[in-house]
Amino acid sequence: MSVTIDLVSRSGERVVTVRDTHDLVDRALMQARSRSRVLKLVEPYDDLILEHTQLDDFLADWQVVKDLVSSDHDRRAWSEVRDFARRAQQDPDVRLRFVGD
C-alpha cells in the first residue's frame, strides 16, 4: 500500500506531489508509530492534512524515519517529503496532505 504526499493550497488544490511507491511511509509507521508525535496520525487507508503548526513535530518524527532509508528512491522520497513539510511550515497558505490508498 502506498501513500501519496501532496502540498495543497488552502482551497485544497494540489500544488506538488510525491508518490511513495516503495512504501517508506508505511515502513516508518510500522517502526516509529509508538515514538512519534504526529507521524502516528497518518493512516495508510485514510487522508490526513497537517497544518503548519503541526510541522515542527512532524519534522522531528520524519528525521527519525531517515534511518529507514535504504535506496535512492527512498532517499528522494524522504527528501521531498521533508522539503514539502518545510515549505508548508513557512507558508501558512499550503498544507501537507497524506492520501492513503
Secondary structure as UniProt FT lines:
FT   STRAND          3..9
FT   TURN            10..11
FT   STRAND          14..20
FT   TURN            21..22
FT   HELIX           24..32
FT   HELIX           33..35
FT   HELIX           39..41
FT   TURN            44..45
FT   STRAND          47..50
FT   HELIX           52..54
FT   HELIX           55..65
FT   HELIX           66..68
FT   HELIX           72..90
FT   TURN            92..93
FT   STRAND          94..99
//
